[in-house]
């Protein structure tokens, strides 16, 4: 659980008292009874109709997911006083099928130890904690305390782990009187405990996010914790902070082999920008997670390369040769952090360009003297805010921007390179700009070098659970019965790039549809597949199944199926024949659309939401998102779940998954299939889906 910690300072006592007044007005009970929703019909613009959303206000990470006595508990990061991130509580909902949800009062409130960040919940059936009885064992919630007062005072030890227990099937919760139960080293990011039972040694194991790696701890009683080991320092991508781990023991499909899967969310650093979830497959011996040998080769770090050349600017002294405008760069080159800033790293020498002067509120630009381009590449280091065209470095020729690069919402500078060979002999200038006054409204630049070889950044390969931009911080339910046997998952359907800005008012954020995770053997090695849970079929209120349709150029699937709906499930098997590409276009009558492009020639699956409706709320929202696709496959099983503000795509039994928010001005209910040459639909169905909220 990350959020906007550095810019928010709201007292938790105010939050708690304000919540009390809000909930009483809604007719709720703080004693654990469900919330009365009879007067609220969930019909606001963009409100999802079959995805979980809070009745009102802000929600992010799913927390404390546990199954008990026929009920799936979903807790979640919640701020009951506003529709943007604030002092975190645990909201609460219960379902018997993961589809239809009943709202319950807030379960955990901030207290003297801090705000309630993300965590997990377990059923302590043997009462190892001693917080229940043999006849009434407790549910135990394990979560991170975030002490905002200590954080603002400059402490590096402001995140600790606490527990609470419930003796009435999760309706009410009592914080443990001797919290916190785990205090870590002086590391700011020390959070998101996911706890599971390790049967061979009769102990509890905690996976904990620690900066950019995972720490494992163990306990016999959920109270006294012992450090075991670290994992991930040299594996996977580290472009952002690691969060929300989940260690899952899984059986490889079609075999008796068992492996452990470690889910790790990261922000930023996702494959299509911002937040995403990577995963690792290996073995766990009760103390250490050991990567599968083949996967280790695929996720190991490849060092950066920065070739020698003509150093145009190293910023070791001043801005000589540069023209300065505005106040963002007024301090000249600086020695790393500026007051109120932390974490600036990976620059060359002692100084760099940093526009954080007086915080993000300042703006300005610096422009170099003119020069003649005489080498093929311009290489440099860059960090800071991700605002294309507004925070970054630009190459200007004849007063026109011909190359540009922005930051990536990180204070750690990355290597970047432009191929400028087509401009050899032309006169140019460089401009470093900061035109943003909001969060991440600054830029860091260093070591501009002209070379005949490109600089290559550190390459940290990762394997992704979902290639879309809007599935983050997801984890699995604990205590699912062995008779069920599924690994049941749900994620937060948003992205920290724009989560606080999306165009909803009364509420903000939704969860993905629940999914079943399986571990499968593929040509690339062991991979986690995601598929919609079967329980979603209960939402089907109108259906049509067809066989053997041929697509020549374009057909409208609504007309063939006789169904057009604002919420639908599309399930089709496409035989591609000789077609190099085909597209599923989901649109409305005002020409807004999301396009799902199967580019077989380039082995790419593209989710294009550049024309899907509202996007001005953030520069990076209207994007094409890309995932790998096996272009040699003869057929593709495709499932699409469309709701008022989301598109979820599952390809080939969940081998490739993409989840994306969309905010059309009119429902996307029209479905066209487009192909450059004939393709065959050997079997397909279209289902209108009911709302889970209408009374």
C-alpha distance (Angstrom), angle and dihedral (degrees) to the residues before:
residue distance angle dihedral
X1 . . .
X2 3.77 . .
X3 3.79 117.4 .
X4 3.76 130.2 151.2
X5 3.79 97.2 -46.5
X6 3.78 96.8 152.4
X7 3.79 97.5 56.4
X8 3.80 103.2 39.0
X9 3.79 126.0 79.3
X10 3.79 109.7 167.3
X11 3.78 121.8 149.7
X12 3.79 116.4 -114.3
X13 3.80 92.7 -143.9
X14 3.77 89.6 60.6
X15 3.80 89.8 47.3
X16 3.79 93.2 52.3
X17 3.78 95.3 47.4
X18 3.78 91.8 45.9
X19 3.80 90.6 50.9
X20 3.79 90.8 53.3
X21 3.80 91.2 57.1
X22 3.80 92.6 44.8
X23 3.79 94.9 50.3
X24 3.78 94.6 46.0
X25 3.80 88.6 54.3
X26 3.81 88.1 54.9
X27 3.78 92.6 51.7
X28 3.80 94.1 -113.1
X29 3.76 128.1 150.3
X30 3.79 123.0 -131.4
X31 3.80 87.9 -156.0
X32 3.78 93.7 78.4
X33 3.82 104.2 -88.2
X34 3.76 118.0 138.5
X35 3.79 119.5 -94.0
X36 3.81 116.7 -101.7
X37 3.80 107.2 -119.1
X38 3.79 98.8 171.9
X39 3.81 94.4 112.5
X40 3.77 95.5 46.2
X41 3.79 119.5 74.3
X42 3.80 103.4 178.8
X43 3.79 94.0 -127.3
X44 3.81 101.4 135.8
X45 3.80 118.5 130.9
X46 3.83 111.3 -81.6
X47 3.82 92.0 10.4
X48 3.84 108.6 147.5
X49 3.78 111.7 -122.9
X50 3.81 102.0 -157.6
X51 3.80 102.0 22.1
X52 3.77 121.5 87.3
X53 3.81 114.2 -101.7
X54 3.80 130.9 164.7
X55 3.78 116.3 -104.3
X56 3.79 88.5 -116.8
X57 3.79 143.3 -13.1
X58 3.79 132.7 18.9
X59 3.82 128.8 -16.4
X60 3.81 133.5 170.3
X61 3.85 135.5 151.8
X62 3.82 120.5 29.7
X63 3.81 108.4 -119.3
X64 3.79 140.7 -174.9
X65 3.78 95.6 13.2
X66 3.79 107.5 -177.6
X67 3.81 135.7 153.9
X68 3.81 120.5 -139.8
X69 3.79 133.0 165.0
X70 3.79 96.7 -18.4
X71 3.81 95.5 -41.5
X72 3.78 130.5 109.7
X73 3.79 110.6 -150.4
X74 3.78 117.8 -152.8
X75 3.78 117.3 -171.8
X76 3.79 119.4 178.2
X77 3.76 144.3 -176.9
X78 3.79 104.5 -87.1
X79 3.79 138.9 177.9
X80 3.80 107.8 -166.5
X81 3.82 96.9 -168.9
X82 3.80 104.0 58.0
X83 3.79 144.3 12.5
X84 3.81 92.8 -114.9
X85 3.79 128.5 69.4
X86 3.81 115.2 -71.3
X87 3.82 141.6 143.8
X88 3.77 102.6 -19.8
X89 3.81 127.2 -119.2
X90 3.80 130.2 169.1
X91 3.79 111.8 -104.6
X92 3.81 116.6 -160.6
X93 3.80 139.9 -146.1
X94 3.81 133.3 165.7
X95 3.79 131.2 -151.6
X96 3.78 136.4 176.0
X97 3.82 92.9 -152.8
X98 3.87 107.5 22.1
X99 3.81 87.3 -113.7
X100 3.80 108.4 71.6
X101 3.81 112.7 48.4
X102 3.78 136.3 -164.7
X103 3.79 117.8 -154.7
X104 3.79 119.0 -128.6
X105 3.80 130.1 -172.6
X106 3.78 122.4 -84.7
X107 3.81 108.4 -69.8
X108 3.81 103.1 -160.9
X109 3.79 128.7 28.4
X110 3.80 131.4 -166.2
X111 3.81 112.0 -92.5
X112 3.80 139.0 174.6
X113 3.81 90.6 -59.8
X114 3.80 95.2 56.1
X115 3.77 146.1 -95.8
X116 3.80 118.9 -29.4
X117 3.79 109.8 -107.4
X118 3.81 128.1 179.9
X119 3.79 126.8 -49.7
X120 3.77 145.4 127.1
X121 3.79 142.5 -96.6
X122 3.81 132.4 -136.0
X123 3.78 137.0 -172.8
X124 3.81 105.6 -118.7
X125 3.80 92.8 -154.6
X126 3.82 94.1 169.9
X127 3.82 92.2 46.3
X128 3.81 90.8 -123.5
X129 3.80 88.8 161.8
X130 3.79 94.2 55.3
X131 3.80 88.2 -135.3
X132 3.79 93.1 116.4
X133 3.78 135.0 24.7
X134 3.79 135.8 -99.0
X135 3.80 89.6 -102.9
X136 3.80 94.7 41.6
X137 3.81 109.8 31.4
X138 3.80 115.6 -173.0
X139 3.73 136.9 -115.3
X140 3.80 107.0 -126.2
X141 3.80 123.5 -153.8
X142 3.81 116.2 -157.9
X143 3.80 114.7 -165.8
X144 3.79 145.8 153.8
X145 3.78 122.2 -97.2
X146 3.80 111.9 -147.1
X147 3.80 110.7 -160.6
X148 3.79 101.7 -157.6
X149 3.81 93.5 -177.4
X150 3.80 91.3 58.5
X151 3.80 91.2 43.6
X152 3.80 92.5 54.2
X153 3.80 89.7 47.2
X154 3.80 89.5 60.0
X155 3.79 100.1 -103.7
X156 3.80 117.4 150.3
X157 3.79 93.2 -156.4
X158 3.78 102.7 65.7
X159 3.82 100.3 119.7
X160 3.81 119.1 76.6
X161 3.81 135.0 158.8
X162 3.78 123.7 -108.6
X163 3.78 136.8 175.6
X164 3.79 137.3 -145.7
X165 3.79 130.6 -172.7
X166 3.78 138.1 -145.4
X167 3.80 127.3 -158.0
X168 3.80 96.7 -179.3
X169 3.81 102.9 63.9
X170 3.79 94.8 -83.0
X171 3.80 98.7 -52.0
X172 3.81 95.8 117.2
X173 3.79 131.5 17.7
X174 3.79 135.1 -153.3
X175 3.81 119.4 -158.9
X176 3.81 113.2 -129.9
X177 3.80 109.2 -99.7
X178 3.82 94.3 -132.2
X179 3.80 98.0 49.7
X180 2.96 135.0 -177.1
X181 3.80 99.9 59.6
X182 3.81 96.2 -178.3
X183 3.80 126.5 37.0
X184 3.76 114.9 -177.3
X185 3.79 136.1 -158.3
X186 3.80 123.0 -76.7
X187 3.80 94.5 -68.5
X188 3.82 120.1 129.2
X189 3.81 95.3 -148.8
X190 3.82 106.2 57.3
X191 3.77 107.8 135.3
X192 3.80 158.8 99.8
X193 3.85 103.4 71.1
X194 3.81 115.4 -156.9
X195 3.80 110.2 -168.9
X196 3.80 129.3 -164.3
X197 3.81 137.3 167.2
X198 3.83 117.5 -101.8
X199 3.78 103.5 -154.4
X200 3.86 100.8 -167.6
X201 3.81 92.2 62.9
X202 3.82 98.5 26.6
X203 3.79 93.5 -123.8
X204 3.76 142.7 116.4
X205 3.81 119.3 -107.9
X206 3.79 124.0 -155.1
X207 3.80 123.9 -158.9
X208 3.80 107.7 -158.7
X209 3.80 130.6 -174.4
X210 3.82 109.9 -125.6
X211 3.80 113.3 -178.7
X212 3.83 102.8 -67.2
X213 3.80 100.8 -11.5
X214 3.81 141.7 46.8
X215 3.80 125.9 -102.6
X216 3.79 122.9 -157.7
X217 3.82 122.2 -146.8
X218 3.81 131.3 176.7
X219 3.79 136.0 -153.3
X220 3.79 138.7 177.2
X221 3.79 93.5 -152.1
X222 3.84 109.5 23.2
X223 3.81 88.4 -112.2
X224 3.81 107.9 69.9
X225 3.81 110.7 53.2
X226 3.81 129.9 -166.4
X227 3.81 125.2 -162.5
X228 3.82 113.0 -119.9
X229 3.82 110.9 171.4
X230 3.80 149.1 -44.1
X231 3.78 128.8 -112.8
X232 3.78 136.8 -170.4
X233 3.78 107.0 31.5
X234 3.82 89.8 125.7
X235 3.80 100.2 23.9
X236 3.78 132.1 80.1
X237 3.76 127.2 -3.0
X238 3.81 122.7 -39.5
X239 3.80 99.4 -175.2
X240 3.80 89.0 124.7
X241 3.78 143.9 6.8
X242 3.81 116.7 -55.2
X243 3.79 114.4 -124.0
X244 3.81 145.7 168.4
X245 3.83 103.2 19.3
X246 3.79 123.4 -168.1
X247 3.82 124.2 -168.4
X248 3.82 110.3 -157.0
X249 3.79 129.8 -178.7
X250 3.81 106.9 -142.5
X251 3.78 136.7 178.8
X252 3.79 115.7 -130.4
X253 3.80 107.2 -115.0
X254 3.80 113.4 -104.2
X255 3.81 94.6 15.4
X256 3.79 144.0 67.2
X257 3.80 91.7 -118.1
X258 3.80 116.9 120.5
X259 3.79 126.9 -157.3
X260 3.78 136.9 170.4
X261 3.79 121.5 -116.6
X262 3.80 120.6 -157.5
X263 3.81 115.6 -159.2
X264 3.81 115.2 -159.2
X265 3.80 124.5 -179.2
X266 3.80 118.1 -151.7
X267 3.79 132.9 -165.1
X268 2.99 120.0 -138.8
X269 3.79 111.7 8.1
X270 3.81 105.2 70.6
X271 3.81 120.3 150.4
X272 3.80 91.8 -106.0
X273 3.79 99.2 28.5
X274 3.77 136.7 -68.8
X275 3.80 121.8 11.0
X276 3.82 127.1 17.1
X277 3.81 144.0 138.5
X278 3.79 124.6 -109.2
X279 3.80 124.3 -173.9
X280 3.79 141.9 -157.2
X281 3.81 131.1 -153.0
X282 3.79 122.8 -150.0
X283 3.79 144.9 100.7
X284 3.80 131.8 -62.5
X285 3.81 122.3 -154.8
X286 3.79 98.3 -173.3
X287 3.78 92.8 -88.2
X288 3.80 109.7 38.7
X289 3.79 138.0 35.7
X290 3.82 110.0 -138.5
X291 3.80 117.3 -164.2
X292 3.78 120.8 -124.2
X293 3.83 105.8 -103.1
X294 3.79 95.9 -121.6
X295 3.79 93.1 46.0
X296 3.81 90.9 48.3
X297 3.78 88.4 61.5
X298 3.79 90.3 49.9
X299 3.83 99.1 49.1
X300 3.82 102.7 36.7
X301 3.79 119.3 120.3
X302 3.83 120.8 -98.8
X303 3.85 110.3 -154.2
X304 3.82 122.7 -118.2
X305 3.78 121.5 -103.2
X306 3.81 121.7 -147.7
X307 3.83 111.4 176.8
X308 3.78 124.6 -148.5
X309 3.78 121.3 -104.7
X310 3.79 143.1 123.2
X311 3.81 109.6 -27.5
X312 3.79 103.5 -137.9
X313 3.81 95.2 177.3
X314 3.81 131.8 -0.9
X315 3.84 96.3 167.4
X316 3.80 92.6 -140.5
X317 3.83 95.1 139.0
X318 3.80 119.5 10.3
X319 3.80 144.3 -38.9
X320 3.80 95.3 -81.0
X321 3.79 108.7 160.8
X322 3.81 92.5 21.5
X323 3.82 129.8 98.8
X324 3.81 114.4 -135.6
X325 3.82 124.3 -150.7
X326 3.81 128.8 178.5
X327 3.80 126.4 6.4
X328 3.83 103.6 -81.4
X329 3.82 92.8 89.8
X330 3.81 97.5 32.1
X331 3.81 94.1 117.7
X332 3.79 92.6 61.2
X333 3.81 118.9 -139.8
X334 3.83 110.0 -11.3
X335 3.79 135.7 -155.0
X336 3.80 98.2 -112.1
X337 3.80 118.3 -74.1
X338 3.79 124.6 39.7
X339 3.81 120.2 -150.0
X340 3.80 109.5 -69.3
X341 3.80 92.7 21.2
X342 3.79 130.6 95.8
X343 3.76 140.2 179.3
X344 3.81 101.8 40.7
X345 3.80 103.8 156.4
X346 3.81 147.8 144.8
X347 3.80 96.6 54.7
X348 3.80 125.2 134.2
X349 3.81 123.3 -106.3
X350 3.78 122.4 -16.7
X351 3.82 104.2 -49.7
X352 3.80 141.8 40.0
X353 3.80 142.1 170.6
X354 3.82 109.9 -83.3
X355 3.83 121.8 169.0
X356 3.82 96.0 -167.3
X357 3.82 90.2 108.7
X358 3.84 105.4 150.1
X359 3.79 89.0 -6.4
X360 3.79 131.2 -73.8
X361 3.80 94.0 -42.0
X362 3.81 94.7 81.3
X363 3.80 122.9 84.9
X364 3.78 137.0 -170.1
X365 3.76 146.4 116.8
X366 3.79 140.5 -125.4
X367 3.80 122.5 -146.5
X368 3.78 126.4 -160.4
X369 3.76 127.6 -133.8
X370 3.80 115.4 -95.6
X371 3.80 119.7 -83.9
X372 3.79 139.0 174.5
X373 3.79 117.1 -111.2
X374 3.81 105.8 -124.1
X375 3.82 103.4 154.3
X376 3.81 131.4 62.7
X377 3.81 97.7 -122.2
X378 3.80 140.0 40.2
X379 3.80 109.5 -156.1
X380 3.81 127.8 -171.7
X381 3.81 146.6 147.7
X382 3.81 119.4 -105.3
X383 3.82 138.4 179.2
X384 3.79 139.0 148.2
X385 3.80 130.3 74.4
X386 3.78 126.2 10.5
X387 3.79 103.0 -134.5
X388 3.82 109.2 130.6
X389 3.78 110.9 -136.8
X390 3.81 92.0 3.8
X391 3.81 105.6 63.7
X392 3.77 115.8 26.9
X393 3.78 147.8 55.4
X394 3.80 124.6 -61.2
X395 3.79 136.1 -165.7
X396 3.81 110.8 -140.2
X397 3.80 126.0 -160.3
X398 3.81 118.0 175.6
X399 3.82 88.1 -9.6
X400 3.80 90.3 -58.7
X401 3.81 125.0 118.5
X402 3.82 107.1 -121.8
X403 3.81 99.1 164.9
X404 3.80 131.6 20.8
X405 3.78 139.7 172.0
X406 3.80 130.3 -171.5
X407 3.80 132.8 -163.8
X408 3.78 124.9 -97.9
X409 3.82 102.3 -129.0
X410 3.79 91.9 -90.9
X411 3.79 133.7 109.6
X412 3.80 89.6 -144.0
X413 3.81 107.8 95.4
X414 3.80 118.3 -129.9
X415 3.79 129.6 -155.3
X416 3.82 114.0 -106.2
X417 3.79 135.3 178.6
X418 3.80 140.1 -166.1
X419 3.79 124.2 -155.1
X420 3.82 102.2 -138.1
X421 3.80 98.3 164.9
X422 3.81 91.5 120.5
X423 3.82 89.6 61.1
X424 3.81 98.1 52.1
X425 3.83 109.8 144.6
X426 3.82 95.2 19.0
X427 3.81 125.4 119.3
X428 3.79 114.9 -114.7
X429 3.81 145.7 166.4
X430 3.79 133.8 -149.7
X431 3.79 121.3 -133.9
X432 3.82 126.3 -168.6
X433 3.81 109.9 -160.5
X434 3.80 138.7 -168.7
X435 3.81 111.3 -179.2
X436 3.83 98.2 151.3
X437 3.82 125.8 95.9
X438 3.82 99.4 -179.6
X439 3.82 131.8 75.1
X440 3.81 114.5 -29.6
X441 3.79 87.9 9.4
X442 3.80 94.9 154.1
X443 3.80 140.4 76.6
X444 3.82 135.6 -143.2
X445 3.82 121.1 -156.4
X446 3.81 133.6 170.1
X447 3.82 145.8 163.0
X448 3.82 106.2 19.9
X449 3.80 107.3 -164.1
X450 3.82 131.0 178.5
X451 3.82 110.5 -143.3
X452 3.79 144.5 158.4
X453 3.80 90.6 -126.5
X454 3.81 128.8 59.8
X455 3.78 121.8 -114.4
X456 3.77 112.3 -121.4
X457 3.80 119.6 -151.6
X458 3.77 123.9 -134.3
X459 3.76 105.4 -75.5
X460 3.77 113.8 -142.9
X461 3.80 106.7 176.8
X462 3.77 117.0 -151.2
X463 3.79 136.6 -175.1
X464 3.79 112.1 -135.0
X465 3.77 131.3 -145.5
X466 3.82 91.4 -155.0
X467 3.81 126.7 11.5
X468 3.80 95.2 -158.1
X469 3.78 121.8 96.6
X470 3.79 97.3 -118.7
X471 3.79 113.3 61.1
X472 3.79 110.5 87.2
X473 3.82 141.7 154.2
X474 3.79 92.2 10.2
X475 3.82 121.4 163.6
X476 3.79 137.6 168.9
X477 3.79 133.0 -99.1
X478 3.78 115.9 -101.4
X479 3.82 126.1 -139.1
X480 3.81 94.6 29.1
X481 3.83 104.3 164.5
X482 3.80 118.1 -100.9
X483 3.79 87.0 -127.4
X484 3.80 87.2 65.4
X485 3.79 95.0 40.9
X486 3.80 96.8 -175.7
X487 3.79 128.0 131.1
X488 3.79 100.7 -133.8
X489 3.79 118.8 -158.7
X490 3.79 139.1 -176.7
X491 3.81 130.0 175.7
X492 3.79 140.5 -165.1
X493 3.80 107.2 -95.7
X494 3.79 100.3 -139.9
X495 3.79 143.9 66.7
X496 3.80 129.9 -122.4
X497 3.81 89.2 -128.5
X498 3.80 90.4 76.3
X499 3.81 107.9 -2.9
X500 3.81 93.8 120.3
X501 3.80 92.8 46.3
X502 3.80 107.0 48.4
X503 3.83 112.3 126.0
X504 3.80 101.2 -101.5
X505 3.79 124.3 110.9
X506 3.79 117.7 -175.2
X507 3.80 94.0 39.4
X508 3.77 135.2 12.5
X509 3.81 128.6 -151.2
X510 3.80 137.6 11.6
X511 3.79 137.5 -148.4
X512 3.80 124.1 -113.6
X513 3.76 118.9 -108.1
X514 3.82 109.5 -83.8
X515 3.78 114.1 -93.4
X516 3.79 140.2 -163.5
X517 3.81 115.2 -129.0
X518 3.80 120.5 -149.5
X519 3.80 132.4 178.1
X520 3.79 114.2 -130.0
X521 3.79 139.2 -178.0
X522 3.81 112.5 -120.6
X523 3.79 135.8 167.1
X524 3.81 87.5 -96.4
X525 3.79 93.8 51.1
X526 3.80 132.6 -99.0
X527 3.79 113.0 -10.0
X528 3.81 135.9 179.5
X529 3.81 114.4 -124.6
X530 3.83 123.0 -161.0
X531 3.79 124.1 -151.1
X532 3.82 133.3 174.8
X533 3.80 111.9 -99.6
X534 3.79 115.9 -104.4
X535 3.80 90.6 -122.0
X536 3.81 88.8 76.3
X537 3.79 88.5 73.4
X538 3.81 87.5 76.1
X539 3.81 87.9 73.3
X540 3.79 93.7 64.4
X541 3.81 109.4 112.9
X542 3.79 99.4 161.6
X543 3.80 126.5 22.7
X544 3.78 142.6 172.9
X545 3.79 126.7 -174.1
X546 3.81 122.2 -163.7
X547 3.81 138.7 -177.8
X548 3.80 136.7 -151.9
X549 3.79 105.8 8.5
X550 3.81 120.4 162.6
X551 3.80 121.5 -145.4
X552 3.79 116.7 -149.3
X553 3.82 110.3 -180.0
X554 3.85 97.6 -43.3
X555 3.78 139.5 -2.0
X556 3.79 131.4 174.8
X557 3.79 110.2 -127.2
X558 3.81 93.3 -163.2
X559 3.80 90.8 63.1
X560 3.80 92.9 47.6
X561 3.81 92.6 48.4
X562 3.79 97.0 36.8
X563 3.81 90.4 -131.3
X564 3.78 131.0 111.2
X565 3.79 117.0 170.8
X566 3.79 140.8 160.2
X567 3.82 90.5 -131.4
X568 3.77 117.0 39.9
X569 3.79 148.4 151.3
X570 3.80 117.8 -139.1
X571 3.80 119.0 -166.1
X572 3.78 118.8 179.2
X573 3.78 141.7 154.6
X574 3.79 113.3 -143.4
X575 3.80 123.6 -161.4
X576 3.79 101.5 -158.1
X577 3.83 99.4 -163.3
X578 3.82 107.4 -180.0
X579 3.80 96.5 -22.9
X580 3.81 111.4 128.5
X581 3.79 89.8 -158.8
X582 3.78 142.9 0.8
X583 3.80 132.8 -174.0
X584 3.79 137.6 -147.8
X585 3.80 106.2 -151.6
X586 3.80 118.0 -163.8
X587 3.79 110.0 -169.0
X588 3.80 148.7 147.8
X589 3.80 135.9 -132.4
X590 3.82 94.0 -88.3
X591 3.82 94.2 60.6
X592 3.79 97.4 -102.2
X593 3.79 112.7 139.5
X594 3.76 149.5 161.2
X595 3.79 114.0 -141.8
X596 3.81 125.2 -153.0
X597 3.81 104.1 -160.1
X598 3.81 120.6 -166.6
X599 3.80 101.2 -160.8
X600 3.78 101.8 -173.6
X601 3.80 94.4 172.3
X602 3.82 91.7 61.2
X603 3.82 97.0 31.5
X604 3.78 90.2 -120.3
X605 3.77 135.7 133.9
X606 3.81 110.5 -157.4
X607 3.80 127.7 -165.2
X608 3.80 105.1 -164.5
X609 3.81 116.7 -166.2
X610 3.81 96.5 159.5
X611 3.82 89.8 115.2
X612 3.80 99.3 31.3
X613 3.81 98.8 110.9
X614 3.78 132.4 -92.9
X615 3.80 115.2 30.9
X616 3.80 109.1 139.0
X617 3.79 91.5 98.7
X618 3.83 88.9 81.5
X619 3.80 134.3 18.3
X620 3.80 94.9 -134.8
X621 3.81 99.8 46.9
X622 3.82 101.2 87.0
X623 3.79 97.4 68.3
X624 3.76 146.5 135.7
X625 3.80 109.4 -118.3
X626 3.80 118.0 -154.6
X627 3.80 132.9 -154.8
X628 3.81 132.0 172.7
X629 3.81 117.0 -92.3
X630 3.78 130.5 -171.2
X631 3.77 99.1 -123.6
X632 3.79 92.1 -174.2
X633 3.79 94.0 62.7
X634 3.78 113.9 113.3
X635 3.78 95.5 -147.8
X636 3.79 139.1 19.8
X637 3.79 129.0 -151.6
X638 3.81 105.1 -147.7
X639 3.80 129.0 -172.2
X640 3.80 122.6 -177.2
X641 3.80 126.0 -173.8
X642 3.80 112.3 -166.4
X643 3.80 123.3 -171.0
X644 3.79 133.2 166.9
X645 3.81 93.6 -77.1
X646 3.79 108.1 9.8
X647 3.78 144.9 63.6
X648 3.82 120.4 -159.1
X649 3.80 118.6 -171.7
X650 3.83 126.7 -167.8
X651 3.81 119.5 -175.1
X652 3.81 127.6 -167.5
X653 3.80 98.9 -5.2
X654 3.81 91.9 -40.5
X655 3.79 97.9 -51.5
X656 3.81 88.1 131.8
X657 3.81 120.8 26.9
X658 3.81 131.7 -178.0
X659 3.79 126.1 -175.6
X660 3.80 121.7 -173.8
X661 3.78 138.7 168.4
X662 3.79 118.1 -131.1
X663 3.81 128.7 -176.6
X664 3.82 109.1 -161.3
X665 3.79 120.3 177.8
X666 3.80 87.8 -132.6
X667 3.80 127.9 29.1
X668 3.80 115.7 -83.1
X669 3.81 99.2 -126.1
X670 3.80 105.2 138.5
X671 3.84 117.6 93.1
X672 3.80 123.2 -164.5
X673 3.78 128.6 175.6
X674 3.80 114.4 -150.5
X675 3.80 127.4 -170.6
X676 3.79 134.6 171.3
X677 3.82 90.0 -141.2
X678 3.79 134.8 11.1
X679 3.80 118.0 -56.2
X680 3.79 127.5 177.7
X681 3.78 129.6 -130.1
X682 3.78 100.9 -153.7
X683 3.79 92.9 178.3
X684 3.76 132.6 -3.0
X685 3.78 143.4 155.0
X686 3.79 138.7 -166.4
X687 3.80 123.0 -153.9
X688 3.78 130.7 -170.7
X689 3.80 108.4 -140.8
X690 3.80 126.6 -144.3
X691 3.78 126.2 -129.3
X692 3.80 116.0 -105.1
X693 3.81 91.2 -152.1
X694 3.79 106.5 53.7
X695 3.78 111.4 103.7
